[in-house]
Amino acid sequence: MEARLIAAVEALGVADPAALYGIAVSGGPDSMALLFLAACAFPGRVAAVTLDHGLRVDSAAEAAMVGRWCAAQGIDHSILAPDAPVAGNVQAWARGQRYARIEAWRQERGIDWVMTAHHADDQLETMVMRLNRGSGVGGLAGVRGRAGRVIRPLLGVRKAALQALVEAENVPHVHDPSNADPRFDRAVIRSALAGADWLDAEAVARSAAALAEAEAALEWSLADLARCHVRAEGAGYRLDRTDLPREYLRRLVLLMLERAAPDAPPPRGDALDRAIAAATGGGQASLGAWLLKGENGWMLTPAPPRR
């Protein structure tokens, strides 16, 4: 397991021998296994951080448990708290707080990379959720192995292997009851997948990694297409080549929308497909506050005021 972690870190291109690694630790078996492995693989170059969201009565005690184990191993450990009250979707708020607060901690401590304990079963759940929503290549790439300064080196490892590790090494850990709460979509999918022994989570993780590479290749080629065929015109943007594969047309229209209105949310996939179909036929369709017209190439202009 230690060798697999080292190999994964090397594959992600972040294996500088002087690099410092921060481990995001909740106290669950997955993150405690990652902390144990990282401390063995990179001795003296690991610090741990726990964000106590304060959403459960046991969360403070769990964070303290992580702190005690770290102290016994000589690992620096920080406990952080949210800097904003709960708002909107609780899970989205918690995720946003976690990444924002840990990134601030990383910069303050001079840490190079933050590791999280996402594993192959997480990847399987994510892909099933996104299949169920009709996601394209980007969505089906699932959880990325590297995003900004966050790396996820356990995406090829099964959850059962991590649980077995902490039990074998007597590493303390807790189980978050919200992971089985049927109010959350992921918990429902996790429960449904629990009996699907025919699904190979490690193979799915490899497929997700291949899709992530395909997504990166599409984005790389998209930049060149946009440079050649998208230009600002008046208050909008023109695409002067529309004989491209449909996936490129989707991405180019989204790129024009992003340039025209950087703060506006992207349109839903079905709305985008309807607009592309209309433009392909020489017609027009609304995309929020914008109008896509299929004339002389495609033109994206502000939609006229509604009467």
C-alpha angles and dihedrals in degrees: 000000000000091000090050091053092051091047091049092050089050091049090053089056097240102106098117106154090227096048120123117218127207116202118210104218127185096173094253121128094258097054093038089053090050091049091050093049094045092050089053095043098043107027114192092010101081133091127175132219132190125191110208103204091187091226096125131044091235097050097093092050091049092052089049090052090056089049093053093050091048091050090053090052095045092247120144110239131188128193114207132190130209116269095209134046122256111281134173118337106018096214093048090048091049092048092048092049092047096054096039096048094043092049090053089049091049093053093045092051096043092240116163103208137013117215123206125192101236107149141187094279090053088052092051091051091048094051093049091049091051094045086054089055095048096248122178131222095300094051094043090054082078122189110006120233090222129023119166106310094339120098129187108199097169099065090112094050125090120236090234090061091053092048090050091050096055090046093049093047095041092238109166116240143158136215119235108224091209088071087074098037107127090209088078122073094221092054091052091050091045090055092048092049093049091083097041098098091162090069113092106211093190091054090049089051089054090051090051090052090051090050090050089055090049089050091052090050092050091050091048093053092040091063090059093046091050092049090054102037112024121076137164114253122179109311093341146035135267128213107202098188122057103159090094129116111282093248090059091048090053092050094045092051090049089049091053090049091050091051092046096046112012094179098047118101114249117257121261115267095249092050090050092049091050091050092049091049090051093048091047088058092049094258133110139242138185123252104187108291092352136078124217112206126190099217129118087353111322125313126200112202136162110277114246117256114275115249 
